Amino acid sequence: MRKINKDSPLASFTDFKDKNPGADWNIDFSKPGCAGHPTYLETRATILISEQDCFCGYSEIPIEDERDCHIDHFRKRNMFPEHTFNWDNLVAACNDEDFGAKYKDNKSGIKKPDYAGFFNPVVDSVQDYFYYNERGEIEPHPTLSDPVLQAKVQKTIEVFNLQDRSLVNRRKTVIEQIKAYTGLTKEEIFDALKFGGFPSLIQQYTSV
């Protein structure tokens, strides 16, 4: 996971929100065929491409087709309805049920008070707190001595299931690729692999 630098909301998004103060996200905005759906599609594409460089905001796997992702509400709508149309609460996330946004929403069992205990990639420089070992697993960064921050790392991993075996295996493969590029500079390795996913991992192992 890495920090997401949010831009200003799209003018069309702000216009829809202002003109539809009681809008339902599903019925009025994201559902195909509804009046807001074109703005939803534009919003999804903008967040994915312009803000997240075509990576899932939680798992960092690449998303080549925007139809393979959805707009996640970091703060769940049923717990924080006031943030439904808050641009800074919107993250483009992959559709996998076993990790990431859908795992957070459907399987993690988080409650409203739990949000204080894990990181928000829109707010926190999360890449500074995580470390990828050579097995592809995520753990608290070795320089992280604060037990509160260590606990937040572990809770973030748990909420998004970032130790899912498929993610661990994919990250391990990237690490092995980095090690195999013995004849390249760190900058060349980063450029060769940066579109394959896990940019914070690549940055850690190449120090770029």
Secondary structure by P-SEA (a helix, b strand, c coil): cbbbbcccccaaaaaaaaaccccccccccccccccaaaaaaaaaaaaaccccccccccccccccccccbbbbccccccccccccccccccccccccccccccccccccccccccccccccccccccccccccccccccccccccccaaaaaaaaaaaaaaccccaaaaaaaaaaaaaaaacccccaaaaaaacccccaaaaaaaaacc
